[in-house]
Amino acid sequence: MPSYSVLNIDPRRNADKEALDKVFGEGNWTPKGTGGLPTVEATAEYETCKDVVVALEDAGLTPPPEVQQLTAAARLARAGAGARLGAAGRLGLRAGAASGQIKAEAVRALSGDASGKKSEKFEFKAETSKLLDIVTNSIYTEKEIFLRELVSNAADALEKLRHMQTAGEDGKVQTPEGELRITLKTDKDAATLTITDNGVGMTKEEMLENLGTIARSGSKAFVESHGKDQDVGKNVIGQFGVGFYSAFMVGKELEVYSRSAVNGPDAVGHVWRSAGTDDFSIEEVSNEEMGDFGTKIVIHLKDDQKEEYTDADRIKGIIHKYSNYVGFPVMVNDKQANEVSAIWARDKSSISDEEYNNFYRFVANAFDEPMLRLHFKTDAPIDLKALLFVPSFHSERMGAGRMKHGVSLYSRKVLLEANTDKLLPEWMRFVKGVVDSEDLPISLSRETLQDQRLLINIRRALTRRVIGLFNTEAKKNPENYNEKVFPEYANFFKEGAASDMENSRDIAKLLRFSSSETPDGKMTSFDEYISRCDVAQDKIYYLSAPSREAALASPYYEVFKDANVEVLFLYNAIDDFVMSSLGEYGDKRFVAAESGDVDLSELKKTRSDDDKDKDAKDKDESKEDKVEELPELEKAEAEALQDWFKTELDDVLLKVSASTRLKSSPAIVVDHESAALRRMMRMVQQGRDGSNAANDMPKQQMELNLKHPIVHKLNAYRKSDTALARSLARQLYDNALIAAGLVDDPRTMLPRLNKLLEDLLKKSN
């Protein structure tokens, strides 16, 4: 006897029994099965789907419009073995060739082509228990997420009821007692967790559809049925129809009591029961047992889960983490566990500074007030709401280790990922806050985004907004920015300038440095530097030094001071990396003062009279610091000295040349590796065999000041006392390394220095 799966029909109901009698003949069918969709066994066999349609019409039942509009063959080709027939949507038969419900020969006859070749169509099958196992145990990363899913479903039920009431459908729905809310009750003795809402509820048919069909979302269907009303979906959370089944991660059996608020005051309640196996049951319950309209889910907890999920504090913590802003009160054992209002979704004008500060303290787990905040909404290309804060201080400065990201991602006010690193670049990890969207393409588990390109666009938009926040503060409140904001977050900005290639030019606008033109303790930007420099200057010069005093006394600064050219002073090791990474700013190239590529002769020619007067004044003020210049050595003498120098110090020198920049110093090394870079490399190599660490320096290029008395005296000793001249040359080289910051351990030069002093004392005697 073939089986027929009957959709939307209950063989126990008289009207449905009469309909079955008309189709199959009285006494020719019997009910079969207790769970899932009802089925019947019938003696009647229909050769084709068309025969079924004819039988329906003969029984006085009108097939659905889609059946009337299509021929039997076309309908079968379109719907295959999943054809759904019925009386105005009430009665239907699932024609399934694979199960023998409609003969395979009839399927082949109706779907064959003109050549007579036949093809078979089958419906997909699935083992419900295995499908449930996949849904409950393979989708979600944490068991606690089941509570987020059930609370979200309850919030959707409340939202549907609220929408129907506000949309003028008051006459169609019952008004619940008290405010709309979600209630959770823990019972340690019974080992149950109960989630109740006084929302729209469900009829028996809706329980069959929503709970008996895996991956069917009643919330999504509700939104789609109100397609013209664009506001309907804004607060509805559900999308996939699998979240309910996550309760089986912690529950061995579920009971769902529901009474629809749509079918009038006399609506009957029902209870749905399942142990997560192949079947479920639905039975009617009295209104006394059911209570008010809405839905109640009773989770009978597994033995290894009952201690954790009957703990009220644990439940409150999960609500606080995932569902703090669902839009309705969430009560745990009669105490409210959530905030209800998502402050980021409100209009800025309605939020006080105190509310902003309180929210910041919550999301940042802090006690201070934020230094800056950013609150914005966008509609295109995606709905996006963000409320971000810049704390007044950061923990890395206090040696607390590298911070984790502090921005959490929400979808429709439900947490997707806390403190995610996907929304902002690594250098912005100090930013705190939330980002929310109503139409994020999230994964089935609602824990991650699916569209990586969209995520990249969101990240790009947020990054630019945060950079814009700092730029705005720098322009509107330069004193606050230079004295508070930048000093606190300077290293983060520099990290971004060196690592975030996409935004490095914009980040560069945020940087501030000390300068030869600014008072001690004040800083300047690249734009301000450019505004002050000569029109012919195409470079931005910088000098690395441990302090301002060291920079001003550096031999590398002499030529810039003489030419009155501004130099940026860099005091931190990371600054060299920043300049190297940026390369240029606007149309001006960054050049280190230690570089051999320093030629200010052209700038001197173009300087204005005012600049020249200032130069003269500076020279008069610095006469006390200057060493008396002697006539420059003759060309032949100079070349001989350079060759001798190179020969005597061949182990450390690559090249020796005459300097055009030095005034008060006898010698410098140029085009050497950054001292900061060298220190960083030594730190990286720390722990390895460093026995040759002091000797791993590459050969240097040295410049001699041929007008300096020391160089003149050295040249004389070169001819009269070779040993002393050799010691002086080595010390001159060491001094140049010290000036460049390249001496790793100055103690290594002490024996040579003592020997030199001893030789000089002997010579003086």
C-alpha positions, 0 to 999 in steps of 0.5 A, a space after each residue: 500500500 503506497 504512502 502519501 505525505 499530507 501537508 497542512 492536514 490533520 486526519 483526525 479533524 472531521 473536515 480533513 477526514 472528509 477531504 481525504 475520503 473524497 480523494 481516496 475513497 471512504 475506507 481506502 486510507 488509514 493514518 500513519 505515523 505520529 511525528 512530523 508531517 502526517 501521512 496516510 496509506 491509501 489503496 488508490 494509486 494515481 499514475 500521474 500528478 494530473 490524475 491527482 489534480 482531477 481527483 481533487 477537482 472531482 472531490 469538489 476541492 479547488 487546487 491552488 492557483 499555481 496548479 490551475 495556471 500550469 499543466 500537470 507536466 509543466 508543474 511537475 517539471 518545475 516543482 519535481 517530486 515536491 509538488 504541493 497540492 491542496 484545497 485553497 492551501 489546506 490539502 496537499 500531497 507530496 509526490 515523491 518518486 523515490 518513496 513510491 507516492 507517485 509512480 516513477 513511470 508517471 514522473 518519467 512520462 511527464 518529464 521526458 523530452 521529445 526524443 522519448 528519452 526519460 529522466 527521473 526526478 527525486 526529492 532530497 532526503 535527510 536523517 532528521 537526527 543527524 541534521 539536528 546533530 549538525 545544527 546543534 553541535 557543529 555550527 556554534 563555537 560556544 554552548 552559551 550562545 544558545 541563550 543568545 539565540 533563544 532570547 533573540 527569538 523571544 525579542 522577535 516575537 515581542 517585536 512582531 506583536 509591537 509592530 502589529 499593534 503600532 501598524 493599526 492591527 490592534 483589533 487582530 492581536 490581543 494585548 498582553 498583561 503588563 509590559 512586553 518582556 522576556 523572563 528567564 527562570 532557573 530551577 536547580 531542583 528540576 534542572 530546567 531553564 525556562 525562557 518566556 515571552 509575552 509576544 505574538 505566540 504561535 498557532 499549532 500550524 505555526 508550530 508545525 512550520 516554525 519548529 517542525 521545519 529545520 532552517 525555516 525562519 518565522 521571523 524572516 517570513 514575517 519580514 518578507 510578508 511585510 515587504 512594502 514596510 521597510 521599517 518592519 525588519 529593522 529590529 527583527 533579528 532572526 534570519 536562518 531558522 536554526 537558532 532554536 535548535 541550539 538549545 539541544 546543545 545543553 538540553 536533553 529535551 525541549 518543551 515549547 508552550 505557545 498561545 497565539 495572540 492573533 486568533 482572538 481571546 479564545 485561542 487555544 495553546 499547544 505544547 511542542 515536545 522533542 528530545 532532538 531525535 527524528 520526531 516531535 509531538 504537539 498537543 493541546 493544553 488548557 489556557 490555565 496551564 498555558 497562561 497568557 499569550 506568548 511562548 514559553 520554552 522549558 529546557 530540561 538540561 543535560 546532566 553535565 550542563 545543569 549546574 552551569 545553566 541553573 546558576 542565575 549569575 551565569 545566566 545574567 553574565 551571558 545576557 549581559 554579554 550577548 543580549 544587553 541591548 535587545 530592546 526589551 527587558 530581560 528578567 532573570 529570576 525577577 531581576 532585570 539583567 540588561 540595559 534595554 536601550 542601545 545608546 548607539 542607535 539613538 539620535 546624538 541630540 538625545 544623549 547627554 554627556 553623562 550617558 555617553 560617559 557611562 556607556 564608555 565606562 561599560 564597554 571599556 571597563 574603565 573608570 575615566 572619561 573618554 578623551 574623544 568620542 565618535 558617534 555616527 550612522 550611515 545608510 550606504 553602502 550598508 546600514 552602519 551605526 558606530 559609537 567609538 571612544 578614545 580613552 584618556 590614557 592607555 595601558 601599554 604606556 604603563 607597561 601592561 603589555 599589548 592591548 587587545 582590540 576594544 570594539 565589539 560587533 553587533 547585528 541588530 543589537 545582538 553581539 556577534 563578536 566581542 573586541 574583534 580585530 576585524 573592524 579596525 587596523 592593529 594600530 587602532 587597538 586602543 579605540 573602544 566602542 561598538 559597531 552595529 548593522 541591521 543587514 550584515 551578511 553573517 554566518 549561520 552561527 551569527 558569529 562571523 561575517 560572510 562577505 569579506 569584501 564588505 568587511 574590508 569596506 566597513 573596516 576602511 570606512 571606520 578607519 577613515 572616520 577615526 583618523 578624521 576624528 583626530 584630524 578634526 581635533 588637531 584643527 579645532 583644538 590644536 593645544 589640546 591635541 598637541 599637549 594631551 592627545 598626541 603625547 598619549 597616542 604618539 606611538 600608535 600613530 607612528 605604528 600606523 604610519 609605518 605599517 598601514 600603507 593604505 592610510 599612511 599619508 593621512 596618518 602622517 598629518 597626525 604626527 608631531 615632532 620637536 623642531 629647531 624652530 619650535 620652543 623647547 617642549 613644543 611640537 610641529 606638524 609636517 604641514 607647519 614645517 613646510 609652511 616655514 621652509 624656503 620655496 626652493 627646499 624640496 626636502 624635509 630634514 630630520 635628526 635623530 638624537 636622544 634629547 634636544 640638547 644633544 641634537 643642538 650640539 650634534 655636528 650634523 646640525 652645524 650646517 643646518 644652523 649655519 644655513 638657518 634651515 629647520 630640522 625636525 628632532 627625533 627622540 624615539 627609536 621608532 621615529 627613524 622607521 616612520 621616516 623611512 616608511 613614509 619616504 616623503 610627504 607631499 612633494 618633499 622627501 625626508 632626508 636624515 641629517 646624517 645623510 651624505 645627500 645634504 647640500 644646502 648651497 642652493 638654499 643659501 643663494 635663495 635666502 631673503 635679506 631677512 633670513 640673511 640678517 637672521 643668519 648673521 645674528 645667529 652667527 654672532 650669538 654662537 661665536 663662543 661655541 665655534 672653534 677657530 678655523 685655520 686655512 684649509 689644507 692644500 689639495 695635495 696635502 689634503 689628499 695625502 691625509 685622506 689616503 693615509 687615514 683610509 690606509 691606517 683605518 682600513 678595517 673600519 673605513 670604506 671612504 674618507 673625503 673632505 667635508 663641506 658642512 662641518 664648522 666646529 667638529 673635526 670629523 663625522 661619519 655619513 650615510 651610516 645605518 640608523 643608530 635606532 635601527 642598529 639598537 633595534 637589530 641588536 635587541 632582536 639578536 639578543 640571546 644569540 651568540 653575541 661574541 662578535 656583536 661589537 665588531 659587526 658594524 659595516 665600514 663607514 664613510 668619514 668626512 674630515 673638516 680640513 679647516 679644523 685645528 685637530 685635523 691640522 695637528 694630526 696631519 703634522 703628526 702623520 709626518 713626525 710621529 706615526 704612532 701618535 698620529 695613528 692613535 689620534 686617527 683612531 680616537 677621531 673615528 671613535 668620536 665620530 661614531 659617538 656623535 652618530 650614536 653608533 657606539 654600542 659599548 664606549 668601554 671598549 675605547 677606554 684602553 685606547 683613550 688612556 694610551 693616547 693620553 699617556 702618549 700626549 703627556 709624554 710628548 708634552 714633557 
